[in-house]
């Protein structure tokens, strides 16, 4: 029994002192009060055993119960069952006093024969007449050898007794050390002691109940993992029977809030306690309850014992109070999620806000659950459509069919034509991502046929044309319409119509890069219809990327796309374009780790969910391959089933990527087959330019390896002709390298020399490294070993810089940048080339600045002197964006990541000449 009396020494001592006084003839009272579970009854039993030991006192005992609280003198009759003077009904005050006097006289006569210990358990449940008699007795104990020991629940009021004849002792919750001793006495370990300290609120009764329920093995994470129900039943009994209305409501509020006073705060808890009608709330101390219901087990037990309707009302009240006080949306939504349905607009708004917070934190599945719950509310059609659009966008990567169904349902709502025109493009874009471009076009045509607003019809037609790029037949028809539309369209629609026509004409080999930029650049500052903004950015970024304006193309993508871990919106066809541009621009600049970091999360989310993204998978696979992650690259490429391929340009990118990998691994026939398949796919779309997939160059290199130089030369010359029409260094340099392989000999050396000179003026590190390798071999083969090995050394240094660090200059692997670079394709290729050339080993190239153009070198020198980009632009009469682009190129070529590193790099290289053609 002593095990439940931990930290009760003061109570036992008070009773002992009072007992000694009573046995000496001076009666005393002791009142033990405390919340339920503090061991009042056990303490009363211990005091009784101590004070009456050996027959030192006669014992009169009674326990009160709520069932008898309405019957006058019920407690007195339990104490004096033989007393005939005890009535069964309330008496007038004067007659009640007579009865009280006779009962005290009866007690005194018995006590004079032997001291009496009179104990009453749960006095708070006693009838009022008996409570008045207890007070009458307490005032007359002096001179009577009676020890009156009472217990009372402090939550249900405190009986006021005269202080001169007794004392009250408040029983406090057990502290962690006492709880640990109690648990240890039962043979349990420290982990269970800590659990009991947290989940029992210092209540000895709950500690014993929980210990009885605990099973062997891991600690329980919820009520369902307990081996019994004593703990749950103890809390349920308190909630349903023992607790006062105020304490009960406070407990449920704490349990519902999930974080106790830390979430709600003391004032808010008290306000939430006034929820239920018909009760006048009184302040309740929340310290002990807060300690108990801060643990999940206690919260679960309390919520399981609550009436569902009552609990729902409480959650709604708490949510409203939190919302009114500006609590985080997630805290408000945590309450609303547990309601059957949000019934008011503010509830829907809070769920929506919490969903956006979850999206920003990368918790997409949490956001989806919030929006799904928001859609159960009574909503207007336009409000429902807006939520469905957002939810469909979030669902799409994780379950294409679920997202598309959601958008279909939104389109079927009774919307006006403007709202319908907002839903249809989202559904169309989702269908395109799913590989159902023909269905997407039908959706767009149907939406356009229901609209009588001419400008809105043109917006829909232009958006549909952007989608049509994923279908060869639809693409030609869409371009024809865009030509007509561009001539008459409003100024806010014309840029995208012009951009789409330009994309087609570039692919058809009809425009040069300069002519393309003449179309695009003036329109970048033109106003664009907000509904077409992302589509225009996607088209403009595509053309800028092809024209090797990679920094500007990247800037447009960064403007419209979120940074990881947030996934981009696939229900926006323009953003789909920008995703591709962002990935390919990073790949072209050799920023392979950025390609993976920005795009792998989307591919992982979509894996097996119906969204294939063949172009994006190709970009990530190529980046992985360049980094040396060959097995991962193969898995990515093999995971996409080409049997379901359509005429979308994305499948041509996939074929090109597979061909590239085959070629890198020496499988020339497989590479040739995939390059030619890519070419057939591009030709079906009238796309002959090498700006995107230089399949002819790849096929020519494969054919040379297969011993078919004549056929290789035919393809290489055609490629070079188209490349010179386009005119950018990357495209021409790449074609020249293939041409050199086909012609061989001195002509090859001339082509490679021209290619290297051109590529040094562009941000084309991969193409430059590959060209330098071929140039080095060609020079060695023609007897110029020294210059040839210099080319190989330069290629090796560039490969190390390219693969050693990511965009921020930090290593991608725990082994550091050198280890990361050592596995890359280009580093392996340059290592092998140096060994084959007889070089003694890799050395640091000292003429790093030789790879800079004159413009890049001049800007780098000014930056090294401490001038800002704005100052450099003013001094050289250049746009700030141009300065930034050149400086980015210089950073990449010099292998630096910060402006402060420029001075040492430029000084260490001496007065190296600018690259030819700079």
N, C-alpha and C positions, 0 to 999 in steps of 0.2 A: 504493500500500500504506500510505503514511503516514496515509491517511484513517481507518484502524481503530485507530491508535495514539494517538488523543486521550486525554489524561489517563493516559498510560502511561509518562511520562518517568522516573518513579522506577524502574519495572521495567527499562527499557532501560539506565538508568544503573547499576543493580545488576549487570546482566549484563556491561556494559562493564568495570566495575571487576574483576569476577571473571575476565573474559577476559584482561585485562592481567596479572593475577596468574598465571594459568595459563600464558600464553605466556612468562612470566619464570621458570617452573619450579615455581611454587607452586599446585598444583591447587585448584580451588574448585568448589562446587556451588551452583546457584540453582534454587529451586523456585517456580514460578508456580501459585498456586491461586486458585480462584474458581468461582462457580456457572456452570452451562451458559450459553453465549451471551456470556460476557464477553470472548471473543477470545483465549483461551489459545493455540490453534493458530496464529492469525495472528501473535501476539506471538512465538511460538517460531520461526516462519519468518523474521520480521524480525531477531531476535537472531542466528539462524544466518547470514543474509546479511551482517550487520554483522561478526560475529566471525571469519568464515571468508573474508572478502573478500580477493581477491588471493592466495588459497592460503595465508593465514596459518595456517590450521589444517585438518587433515583432519577430515572429518565422518562420524560413525557415527550413524545415525538409525533409530528404530523407533517405531511407533505400536501401542499395545496395544488389544486388542479383547475384549469380554466372552466371545466364542466360544472364545478360547484361554486364558481365565483358569484353566481346570481342568487344563491340561497343564503339568507341571513344566518349568521352564527354557525356556518358549516364547519369552519376551522375549529371553533371553540368546542363543538360537539365531538370532533375527532380527539381533542386533547382531554376532554372530560366526558367520556361517554356515559358515565353513571350519574351525571349532574341533572337532576330533574328540573332545575330552575332555568335551564337554557331553552329559550323560546325557539319557535320555528318561523318567526316573522319579525319584521322590524317593529321596534317599540318607540313610543314617545321618548324624548330625551330624558325626562325624569325617571321613567320606569327603566330605561336602558341603564342609567347610572346605578340603580338598585341591583340589577343583574350583574353589572361589572364588579360592584363592591362584594357581592356574595362570592363570585368566582375567585377574586383575589384573596378573600378571606379563606376559602377552601384551600387554595394553593399555599397560603402562608401556614395554615395549620399542618399540612402535610410536610412542608419544608422544615418546620420546627422539629418534627420528629427525625427527619433526615434531609439534608440539603437536596434541592431539586434542580436537575438540568432540563430545561424546557427548550426543545429545538423545533424550529419551523423552517422547512425547506420551501423555496419559491414563494416567498411572502407576496410577491407582486400578483400572484393568482388568487389571493385570499379574498373572501367577500368583504364588503366595506364594514359591516358591523364587527367582524372579528378583527379587522385592522384597527378599528377604533379601540377595541379592548386591549390589543397589544400596546397601543400608545398609553392607555390608562395604566396598564401594569408597569410599563417602563418608568412612569413618573412616580411609582410607589415602591420601587425595589429597595430603597434604602431601609435597612433593618430587617429585610427578609432574606434568608439564605437561598436565593434562587439565582441561577445563571441562565439568562435568556439568550440563546444563540439563534440568529436568523440568517437566512440567505435570500438574496433578491437580485433579479436581473436589472442591471443598471440602465438598460435600454428602455425599460418599461416604467421608469420613474423611480424616485428614491423616497423611501419612507423617512419622515422627519421624526426623530426621537430625541428626548432631552439629553443634552451633552453631559450633564452633571452625573448621570447614572450609567453611562456606557460610552462606547466608541464604535465608529464605522471603519471598516478596512476595505479598500478598493483592490480587487484582485487584478493585477496587470498580466498581459500576455507574457508567456515565457520568452526569454531571450534566446539567441542562437546557441549559446553555450549550454543552457539548461535543456534545450531541445535535443542537442547532440548527446547529452548525458542520458536523457530518457530513451533515445533511440539505441544508444550503445548498450544500455541495460538489457535491451531485448535481443542483443546479439547481432545487430545490423552494422554495416560499414559506414564509412564517412560520407560516401556519395548519397546514401539513403538519408543520412542525418541532414545533409544540406538540402535535399529535396523536401524533407519534412519541415525544415526551418522556413523554406520559401512557400510551401503549399498549405501550411496549417495555421499561419498567422499567430503562432504562439499559443494555440489552443491545445491543451493536453488531450482532450477528447478526440480532436481531429488527428492528432499524432497517432494515437492508438488505433483509430479507424484506418488510417492510411497504411500503417505498418501491417495491419491484418490483411489488407488488399494487395500488398506488393508481392510480385512474383519474382522468381529467380531470373537472372539474366539482366539485360539492359534496363535502365530506368524508363518508366513509361513516358511517352510524349503526349498522351491524351487519356481520357477516361476509359476508352475502349481497350486500352492495354493493361488495365488493372485486373487482377485476378478475382476481385470480389466487388461488392457494392456498398460496403459499410461507409466508406468515405463519401461517396455520392449521396447516399441516403441521409447521412448526418447533416450535410449542407442542405439537402432538399427539405428535411424536417424543419431545420431552422428557418428556411425561406418561407415554407408554407404554414408553419404552426407557431414557432417560438418568437420570430422577429417581430418587432413593432412595425407598423405601416411605414414609418419614416425610414427605419433602418433597412427594411426590406427594399424600399425603392432605391435607397442609396446603393445597396449591394447590387441590385440589378443594373443600375446605371454604371457602376464600376465594371461589372462583368461585361455589359454591352459595349462599353467604350474600348475595352481591350487593353488599355494602358493605364487605367485608373486615373488618379488625380493628375498624373503627368500629362494626360491628354486633355482632360476636361477642366481641371482646376477646381479648387474648393468651392468657389462661388457658383460655378456652373453646375457642379454636382448638386448643391442645395436647391438650385432652381429646377433642375431636372426632377428632383424628388417631389416637387409639387405638381407632377403630371396628372395623377389620377384624380378624377372628380370626387367630390364628397368628402375630401380630407383636407384639413387645414394643416399645411406643412409646418413643421417646427425644425429648427436647426438641429442637425445630428453630427456628432464628431465622426469624421471619416478616417482618422488615423489608423485605428485597428482594422477597420473594414478595408481600407486601401492596401494595407500590408497583406491581408489575406487574398484579396481578389486581384492582386498584381500577378498572380500565378495562373497559368493556363488551366490546370486541373480544377482549381476552385471556380474559375469563370465558367468552364464547361458545366460543372455540376449545378451552379446557380441558374444558368440559362436553361438547362434541361428541366429544372423544376418550375420555371416560370410559365404562366399562361401565354400561349402564342400571340393572342390578340393584344394582351397587355404589353408584351415585349415589343411587338411591332409598333405600337403607339409610342412606347418609350424611345425606341430607336429613331423614329421620326422626329420626336421632340429634341433629342440630343443632336441630331443632324441639323435641325433648324437653328438651335442655339449656337452650334459651332460655326455654321455658315454666317449667321448674323454678326459673329465676333471676328470674322475674317480668318478662321482657322484654315490650314492647308486643305486644298481640295481633296487630297487623299484621305484625310481624317473624316471629312464629311461623307465621302463616297463609301468609306468602310461601313458606315451605318446604313446608308441607302442600299447597298448591295444585299443587305439582309432583309429588306422589305420585300413583300411579294411583288410590288410594282411601285415605282415612283409616281406619285399622284399629282405633283405640282411642277410648274415650269422651273422653279429654282432648283428642284431636285435634278431634273434633266440637265440643267446647266452645270451643276456641280459634278455630275457624273462625266459630262463632256470635258470639263476642265481637268478633272483627275485623269482622264484618258490621255489627254495631251501631255500632261506631266509624265505619265508612264511611258509614252512614246519617246519623249526627249531623253528619258533615262534608259532606253533600250528594252523596256519591259512590254513588248508588243502584246503578248498573250494577256497580260493584265489589262491593257487598254481595250483589247477586243471584248473581254468579259464586261468591262464597264459600259461600253457602248451598246452591247447586246442588251444589258439591263435597262439602259436608257430608252431603248426602242420599245420596251414593254409599257411605257407611259402612254397616256392619251395625248396624241400629238396631232397638229395640223399636217396636212399632206406635204407642204413645203418643208416643215421642220423635220418630218419623218424622212423625207428624201435627202435632206442635208446630212442627217446622221447616218443614213444608209450608205451615202456616198463615202463618207469618211470610214465607216466600218468596212465596207467592201474593199477599200484601198488597203486597209490593214490586213484583212483576211486573205487577200489575193495571193501573196507570196507563200503563205503557209497552207493554203488550200484553194487552189484555183477555182474549183467548182463551187465552193461555198461563197467565195467573193463574187463570182459571176452571177450566181443565183440571187445574192443580195442586191446587186445592181439591176438585174432583171425586175425584181420585185419593186424597186424604187421607180423604174421606168413605167410600171403599170399603175402607179398611183395617179389620182386625178390632179395633174399638174397643169399649170399654164404653159404656153409654148416656150417662154424663157427658161423656166425650171426644167422642162423636158429637154431643152437644148443644152442644159448643163449636165444632165444625167447621161444622155446618149453618148457623148464623146468618152465619158468615163467607162461605160460599158464596152464601147468599141475598142478602146485601148486595152482593156482587160482581155477581150477576145483575141486581139492581136498577140498579146503576151502569151496567151494560151495556144497560139498557132492556128487560130480560126479567123483568118483575115477576111475570107469571103463572107462569113456571118457578120463580122464587124461592119463591112461595107453595106450589107442589107439594113443593119440597125441604123446606120447613118442616113441612108436614103429614106427610110421610113420616117425618121425624125424630121428630115428636111421637107418631106411631103406634107407634114402637118403644120408647118409654119407659114404664116402669111406676111412675115416681116422680111423684106428683101435683104437687108443688111445681115440679119441673123442667118438667112439661108446661105449667104456667101461665107459667113464664118463656119458654118457646118460643112460646106463644100470644101473649104480650104483645109479644115481639120481632117476630113475624110481623105483628102489627097495625100496628107502626110502619112496616114495609115496605109494608103494604097501602095506605098513603096515596098511593102512586104508581099506584094503579088505582082508578077511580071505583067500580066494583061491589064489588071486594074491600074497599074502604075502608068502605062502608056496613055490610057484613057484620061487619067487624072491630070497628067502633064498637059495634054491637049486642052482640057478645061481651064487649067491654070494659065495657059497662054492667053486664052480669051479673057479670063477674069482679070489678069494683071493689067490689061489695057483699060478696063473700065471700073475696077474696084475702088472703093474708098481708100483714102490714104492710109488708114489704120490697118487695112487688110492686105494691101499691095505688097509690102515687104516679104511676107511669107509666101505669097503666090509667086513672086519673082525668085525667091530663094529656092523653091521646089523646082521651078523650070531650070534654074541655073544648075542645080544638082544633076538633073537629067542630062543637060548639055555638056557638063564637065565629064560625066561618065561616058557620053557618046563621043568624046574626044574632039569637041567642037570649040572649046574655049581654052585659053591659056590661063595660068594663075593670075597674071596681071589683069587680064580682062575680067576675071571672076572677082578679084578684089575691087575693081572699078565699080562693079555692081553692088557688092556687099557693103563696103566701108561707108559710102554716103548714107545708106539706109540704117546703119547702126544707131544714128542719132534721131531717126524718124519716130514719131509716135506710133505705137502698135496697139491694136485692140487687146485689152487685158486677157480676153479669152484665147488669144493666139500668141500670147507673150512667150510661153515656154516653147511652143512650136517654132516660133521665129528664132529664138535663141538656139534651139537644136539645129535648125537648118543653117543658120549663120555660123555656128560653131563647127559644123561638119565641113563647110566650105573653107573656113579659116584653117582648120586642121589639115585639110588636103593641101592648102597653100603654104604649109609649114609655119603658120602663125600660131604655134602651139600654145604659147603662154596666154594669148588672147582667147583661144578656143577653150582652154582650161578655165579661164576666169569666168566665162559664161556658164560653164558647167558648175563651177563652185557657187555661183550666184543662185542657181536654181535647185541644187541638190544638197541634202543634209549630209553632215559628216557622220561616219560610223560612231556609235552603233545603230543610229537611226537608219532605217531602210528607206530608199527612195520610193516615191509613189508611182507604181506601175499603171495606175489608171489615168495617167497623163501621158499622152503619146509623145509630146514634146520632151518630157523628162526621160522617157525611154531612149530617145535619141541622144540626150545629153549624157546618160549613163554610158552609152557606147563611146561617145566622144571623150569623156573623162578617162575611160580605161585605155583607149587607143592612144590618146595623147601622152599619157604616162608611159605606155609601152614604147612609143616612138622615141621618147627622150631617154630611154634606158632606166626609168625609175620603176624597176620591176617590183620592189617591195611595196611601193604605193599602189600598184595595180592590185596586188594581192590584198593588202589591208583594206582598200576601199570597196572591193567587189566580192571577195570571198564570203563575207557575211550574208550578202544577198543570195549568192549561189547556195550556200548552206541552208538558208531558210526555205528556198524553193525546191531543194532536192527531194524528188519523189512526190511532189505536190501538184504537178501538172504544168508548171512554168519551166520551160526548157532553157531559154536565153542562150542559144548556141553561140552568138557572137561574144557575149560576155564570158562564157565558159572558155572560148577559144583564147581570149586575151589573157585570162588568168592562167590557163594551161601554158601558154607561151612564156609568161612571166615566170611561172614555176620552173619551166624547163631551163630558162636562162639562168636561174638561180641554182640550178643543179638538182632540183626536186623532180627528177625524171619520172619516178614511179607515180608521184602525185599527178603530174601532168598527163601521163598516160591514162590514169583513172578518170580524170576529168573529161578527156576527149572520148573515151570509150563509153562513158555513162550516157551520152546523148545518142539516141537511136535515130539514125538517119533514114530509116525506112519510112518514117512519117514526115519526111522533109517536104516542104512546098517550094515555091519559087522565090521565097524571101531571100534578100541579100545576105541575111545572117548565116544561111547554110553554106554560102560560098566562102564566108570567112572561116567557117569550121573546116571546110575542105582544105583551104589554104593552110590553116594551122596544122592539120594532120600531115599535109605534104611537107611542111617545114620540118616537123619532128622526124619524119621518115628520112628526109635528106640529111639532117644532122646526124642520124645514126647510120648513114651509109646505105640505106635501103632505097636505092635510086629508082627501081621500077615502081615500088609502091608510092614513092614521092611523085613520080611522073604521072601515075594514074590519078592521084588526087589533084595535082596541079591542073591537069587537063579537065577533070570533072569540074573544078572551080571555074575554069575558062568557059566551059559550056554553060554553066549557070549564069555567069556574068553576061555572056553573049545573048542569052535569052532575054536579058533585061536591057539590051542595047548598051551595055557597059563595057567599053573597050579600053578605057584609060587605065594606066597602071597606078593611079593615085591611091587606090585602096588595097587591092589584092594583086600584086605584080606576078601573076601566075606564069606569064610567058618567061620572065627572067628565071623563075624557079624551075620551070620545065626545061629551059635551055641548059641550065647547069646540070640537071639530071641527065639530059640527053648526051651531053659531053661525057659524063661519067659512064654512060652506057655505050659509048663509041659511035654516036650518031651526030657528028659535028655539023653536017649539012642541014639536017632538020633543026638542030639547035640554032644555027646561024639565022635561018629563016625566022624563027620566033624572036630571036634576040634583036634582029634588025627592025622587025615590026614593033617590038616593045620600045626600042630606042626612038623610033619615029614618033610614037605617041608621047613618049616622055619629053622629047624636045618640044612638042606642041605645048605641053603643060608648062615646062620650063623651070621647075623648082630644082635646087641642087640635089635634094634627097632622091627624087624620082629619076632625074637624069643620071646621077652618080650610080644608082642601083642598076639602071639599064646598061650603063657602060661596063659595069663589072661583068654582067652576063654576056655582053657582046665580046669582051676580052676573052672570056673562057671559050667562046665559040670560034673566034678567029685565030687565037694563039700567036706565038712569035712576037715580032717587033710591033705589029699592030695591037696586040694585046697590051704591051707595055705602054703604048700611047694612050689607049683607052683607060687603063688603070691609073695612069698619071693624071689624066684629066678628071677622072672620077674622084680621086683623093683630093685634088685641089678644090673641086666643087663641094665635096662633103665637109671639108674643113670650114666652110663658110656657113654650114647649117647645123642645126641641133639634131644631128643624126649619128649618135655615137656608135650604134650597133653596125650600121652600114659602113661607117668609116673604119672601124676595126676590121671588119671582113674584107674591105677593099685593101687596107694596108697589108693584111696577110697575103692576099693574092699578089699585090704589088711587090712585096718582099720576095716571094717565091719567083716571080717573073724576073726580077733584077738578078737574083742569084743564078737563075737558069741561063741568063744572057751574059754571065761573067762578071757582074757587078755585085760581088758578095758583100762588100762593106756597106754600100747604100741599102742593099736588100736587108741585111741584118738590122740596120738602123730602123727600117720600116717595121720590122718584126718587134724590135724593142719598143718602139712607139706604140704599136698595137697592144703589146703586153701591158705597158703602163696604163694606157687608156682603159683596158679591160679591168685591171685591178682597181682603178679609181671608180669605175662605173659600178662594180659589184661589191665594193668593200663596205659602203655605207648606204643608208637609206636617205630619204629626202631631208631628214633633219640632221644627218651626219652621225646617227647612232647606229651601232651594229644591230643586225637582225638576229643574230644567234648569240647564245651565251659564251661561245668560244671566241667571240670578237670578230672584227671585220675581216681580218686576214683569213680566218677559217671559213667565213661565209663566202669570200671571193674565190677561195681555192676550189670550190666545187662547181663554180659557174661554167657554162658552156664556153664562153669566150675566153676565159682564163685558161681553161684546159686546151682550147685550140691554139692559143698563142704560146703556151708552154710547149706543146708538141711541135709547133713550127720552129721555135728557137732550138729545140733539141735536134730536129731534123736538119737545121741549117748549119750545125756544128758550132753554134754559139756556146760560149763558156757558161752561160747562165743568164738569167734575167738581170738587168741593171736598171737603175733609175734613169729615166730620160731627163736630160737637163734642159732641153729646149721646149719646156711645156708651153711657153707662150707662143711658140710657132704655130700652134693649132688655133690661135685666136685670129679673128679678122681684124682689120685695122680699126673698125668702129668699136669692136669689143675691147681691143687693147686700150684705146684712148679712154673709153668709159671706165674700164677697170682701173687705169692709172689715176683718174680723177677721184674715183671712189676710195682708192687707197690713200689719197691725200686728205680724206675726211669730208669731201663734199657730199651733200645730200643728192638724191635723185632729181629733186626739183632744180637744184643749182646746176647740176650737170646738164639737164635738159635746156636750161636757159643759156648756158655757155655754148652748147653745141647746136642750139636751135632745133632740138628734137622734142617730140612728145614724151611725156613722162612714161607712158606705157612702152614706148620704144626703148627708152633707157632701161626700164625694168627687164624687158625681154633680152636685150644684149647682155645685161649684167647677169641674168640667170644663165645664159649660155656660157659666159666667162667662168662663173662659179663651177659649172659642170666640167668644163674642159680643164680647168686648173686643179680640180679636185679639192676645192675649198667649200666651206659652208657658211663662213661669216666674213663680213667686210674687213675685220681686223686681220684676217689671214692673207689678204691680197698683197700687202706690201712685201712681206717676206717671200711670197711666191714669185712676184714680179721681179724683185731684186735678185733672188737666187737664180733666175733664168737668164740674167744678162739682157743685152739689147738684141733679143732675138727678132728676126724679121717677121712681119705679118705673113699670114698664109697667102698663098697665091690666090688671086681672084677675090681678095678681101675688099 
